[in-house]
Amino acid sequence: MEKEEEEEAVAPMVKLGSYGGEVRLMVGGEESAAEETMLLWGIQQPTLSKPNAFVSQSSLQLSLDTCGHSLSILQSPSSLGKPGVTGAVMWDSGVVLGKFLEHSVDSGMLVLQGKKIVELGSGCGLVGCIAALLGGEVVVTDLPDRLRLLRKNIETNMKHVSLRGSITATELTWGEDPDSELIDPTPDFVLGSDVVYSEGAVVDLLETLMQLSGPNTTIFLAGELRNDVILEYFLEAAMNNFTIGRVDQTLWHPDYCSNRVVLYVLVKK
């Protein structure tokens, strides 16, 4: 463990994109993705932490207090039995990312007011709703068959509140050309939680991230630490075109930390 902590200590701390906090820079090189995943599994030991600490996937809805409002997010637990369908229930990484955005805005490290924000793989819509409550002009996206649940949650939670921002939902299939409204102008922020789940999805995800990213775009990706091989594959491929930094848990919302989750900031090189 001492060696791991020494390696952790030498990672340069830098600011990336429009985020005001310092993140641990991933330095490029053939071994860096492998070292990063070994570090995460060695230090955080995700398999020893409780899964679904902030969500109940057997429940029909998730309630969460955020930005002075109580959100009630509908989910579809029956979909969990279907292979590859994870977007109809909430995961801890979505709650962590949403509360991280709230905490970052409250602490002055992030400004979302009036910013164009695109969320990928929005699922039940929690993160997008929080971003809109924080003042973002948000477009949440997912595959066509996920939009019904997504739009229902937006309508249920956003129609009765005085939004500082706005939120709309549209379909987006990774790897295909996005609608012009998503890339003209390019977003100030791109968000994603639990979007790195298979090697096959990684190539399409990175293509879409490239299409959405301009010189001033900041990407936040949160994910559950389930498979070190897939995470390593993603990081290695992403480093070709993006500068990547890991956000220490000391910068997350203090009540919403989990050793099963990792949070990265990416900016296009």
C-alpha positions in Angstrom: 0.0 0.0 0.0 2.9 2.4 0.7 4.1 2.1 -2.8 0.6 2.9 -4.1 0.3 5.9 -1.9 3.7 7.1 -3.1 2.5 6.8 -6.7 -0.7 8.7 -5.8 1.4 11.5 -4.3 3.5 12.1 -7.4 0.5 12.6 -9.8 0.6 16.3 -10.7 -2.4 18.3 -9.4 -3.8 20.7 -12.1 -6.9 22.6 -13.0 -8.7 21.4 -16.1 -11.2 23.2 -18.2 -13.9 25.3 -16.4 -13.6 23.4 -13.1 -11.9 25.4 -10.4 -10.7 22.5 -8.3 -7.4 20.8 -8.7 -7.5 17.2 -10.1 -4.9 14.4 -10.3 -3.6 14.5 -13.9 -3.2 11.3 -15.7 0.2 11.5 -17.4 0.3 9.9 -20.8 2.3 6.8 -21.5 1.8 3.1 -22.3 1.4 2.1 -18.6 -0.6 5.0 -17.2 -4.0 3.6 -17.8 -3.0 0.3 -16.2 -1.4 2.1 -13.3 -4.5 4.2 -12.7 -6.8 1.2 -12.6 -4.4 -0.7 -10.3 -4.3 2.3 -8.0 -8.1 2.7 -7.9 -8.7 -1.0 -7.1 -5.7 -1.0 -4.6 -6.6 2.2 -2.7 -10.4 2.4 -3.0 -11.0 -1.4 -2.9 -14.4 -1.0 -4.5 -15.5 -4.6 -4.0 -15.4 -4.1 -0.2 -17.8 -1.1 -0.4 -21.5 -1.3 -0.2 -23.2 -1.2 -3.7 -26.1 1.1 -4.3 -25.5 3.1 -1.1 -27.6 6.0 -2.3 -30.2 4.3 -4.5 -32.7 1.5 -4.2 -33.0 -0.2 -7.5 -36.0 -2.3 -6.4 -38.0 0.8 -5.7 -40.2 2.4 -8.3 -38.8 5.8 -7.5 -35.8 7.5 -5.9 -36.3 10.6 -3.8 -33.4 13.1 -3.4 -33.2 16.5 -1.9 -31.1 18.9 -4.0 -30.8 22.6 -4.7 -33.7 23.3 -2.3 -36.0 20.9 -4.0 -37.1 17.3 -3.4 -36.8 15.4 -6.6 -38.8 12.2 -7.2 -37.2 10.1 -10.0 -39.2 7.3 -11.4 -37.3 4.1 -12.3 -38.2 0.8 -14.0 -36.7 -2.0 -11.8 -38.2 -4.7 -14.2 -35.7 -3.6 -16.8 -32.8 -4.9 -14.7 -33.3 -8.4 -15.9 -32.8 -7.4 -19.5 -29.2 -7.7 -20.8 -27.5 -4.3 -21.5 -30.4 -2.2 -20.1 -29.1 -0.2 -17.2 -30.6 3.2 -18.1 -34.0 2.6 -16.5 -32.7 2.6 -12.9 -30.5 4.9 -10.9 -26.9 4.1 -10.0 -24.8 5.6 -7.2 -22.5 7.3 -9.8 -25.5 9.4 -11.0 -26.3 10.6 -7.5 -22.6 11.2 -6.8 -22.2 13.3 -10.0 -25.4 15.3 -9.4 -24.5 16.1 -5.8 -20.9 16.9 -6.9 -22.2 19.5 -9.4 -24.4 21.0 -6.6 -21.5 21.1 -4.1 -19.1 22.6 -6.8 -21.5 25.4 -7.6 -22.2 26.1 -3.9 -18.4 26.2 -3.2 -17.7 28.5 -6.2 -15.6 26.0 -8.1 -18.2 25.7 -11.0 -20.6 28.0 -12.7 -23.4 26.4 -14.6 -25.7 29.4 -14.9 -26.5 30.1 -18.5 -24.1 27.4 -19.7 -25.0 24.9 -22.5 -24.9 21.4 -21.0 -25.3 18.1 -22.8 -25.7 14.9 -20.8 -25.0 11.5 -22.4 -26.9 8.3 -21.5 -29.2 10.3 -19.2 -31.3 7.3 -18.2 -33.8 8.5 -15.5 -32.7 12.1 -15.8 -31.5 12.9 -12.3 -28.2 14.6 -13.2 -29.8 16.7 -16.0 -32.5 17.9 -13.6 -29.9 18.9 -11.0 -27.9 20.8 -13.7 -31.0 22.7 -14.8 -31.8 23.6 -11.2 -28.2 25.0 -11.0 -28.9 27.3 -14.0 -27.7 25.2 -16.9 -29.4 25.2 -20.3 -29.5 21.4 -20.4 -30.1 18.9 -23.2 -30.4 15.3 -21.8 -29.9 12.5 -24.3 -30.4 8.8 -24.6 -31.5 6.1 -27.0 -35.0 6.4 -28.5 -36.5 3.7 -26.3 -35.3 5.4 -23.1 -36.9 8.8 -23.9 -40.3 8.1 -22.5 -39.1 7.6 -18.9 -36.7 10.5 -19.3 -39.3 12.9 -20.4 -41.8 11.8 -17.7 -39.2 12.5 -15.0 -38.4 15.9 -16.5 -42.1 16.8 -16.6 -42.8 15.4 -13.1 -39.9 17.2 -11.4 -39.4 20.4 -13.4 -42.8 21.8 -14.3 -43.7 23.1 -10.8 -40.3 24.7 -9.9 -39.0 28.0 -11.0 -36.0 26.8 -13.0 -32.9 28.9 -13.1 -32.0 27.1 -16.3 -33.9 24.9 -18.8 -34.1 21.2 -19.8 -35.1 19.3 -22.9 -34.7 15.7 -24.0 -33.6 14.4 -27.4 -32.3 11.1 -28.8 -28.7 10.5 -29.4 -27.0 7.3 -30.4 -23.3 7.3 -29.7 -21.1 7.0 -32.8 -23.7 8.6 -35.0 -23.7 12.2 -36.1 -25.4 14.4 -33.4 -28.2 16.8 -34.3 -26.8 20.3 -35.1 -28.5 21.7 -32.0 -26.1 19.6 -29.8 -22.9 20.8 -31.5 -23.7 24.3 -32.8 -22.4 25.8 -30.6 -20.4 23.1 -28.8 -21.5 22.6 -25.2 -19.8 24.3 -22.3 -20.1 21.0 -20.4 -20.7 17.4 -21.2 -21.9 15.1 -18.4 -22.1 11.3 -18.2 -22.6 8.8 -15.4 -22.1 5.1 -15.7 -21.4 5.4 -19.5 -18.3 3.2 -19.6 -19.7 -0.3 -19.3 -18.4 -2.3 -22.3 -15.5 -2.2 -24.7 -17.9 -2.0 -27.6 -19.5 1.1 -26.2 -16.2 2.9 -25.5 -15.3 3.5 -29.2 -18.7 5.0 -29.9 -18.7 7.0 -26.7 -15.3 8.5 -27.5 -16.4 9.4 -31.0 -19.4 11.2 -29.6 -17.3 13.0 -27.0 -15.0 14.2 -29.7 -17.9 15.5 -31.8 -19.4 17.4 -28.8 -16.1 18.9 -27.6 -14.9 22.3 -28.6 -11.9 24.2 -27.2 -13.9 25.4 -24.2 -15.8 22.2 -23.4 -15.3 20.5 -20.0 -16.4 16.9 -19.6 -17.4 15.3 -16.2 -17.7 11.5 -16.2 -18.6 9.5 -13.1 -18.7 5.7 -13.1 -19.1 2.6 -11.0 -15.9 0.6 -10.5 -17.1 -2.7 -11.7 -14.6 -3.9 -14.3 -11.0 -2.8 -14.3 -10.3 -4.1 -17.8 -13.0 -1.9 -19.4 -12.0 1.2 -17.4 -8.4 0.7 -18.5 -9.4 0.2 -22.1 -11.4 3.5 -21.9 -8.7 5.5 -20.3 -6.0 4.3 -22.7 -8.2 5.1 -25.7 -9.4 8.5 -24.3 -5.8 9.7 -23.6 -5.2 9.8 -27.3 -7.4 12.9 -27.7 -8.2 14.1 -24.2 -6.4 15.4 -21.1 -7.8 13.5 -18.1 -7.8 14.3 -14.4 -9.3 12.4 -11.5 -11.3 14.4 -8.9 -10.4 13.4 -5.4 -13.3 12.5 -3.1 -12.3 15.5 -0.9 -13.9 17.7 -3.6 -17.1 15.7 -3.9 -20.2 16.5 -1.8 -19.2 15.3 1.7 -22.4 13.3 2.2 -22.2 11.6 -1.2 -18.9 9.8 -1.5 -18.4 6.2 -2.4 -15.3 4.0 -2.9 -17.2 2.2 -5.7 -17.3 5.4 -7.8 -14.7 7.3 -9.7 -15.1 10.8 -11.2 -13.0 12.2 -14.0 -12.6 15.6 -15.8 -11.7 15.5 -19.5 -10.8 18.3 -21.9 -10.0 17.9 -25.6 -6.3 18.2 -26.5 
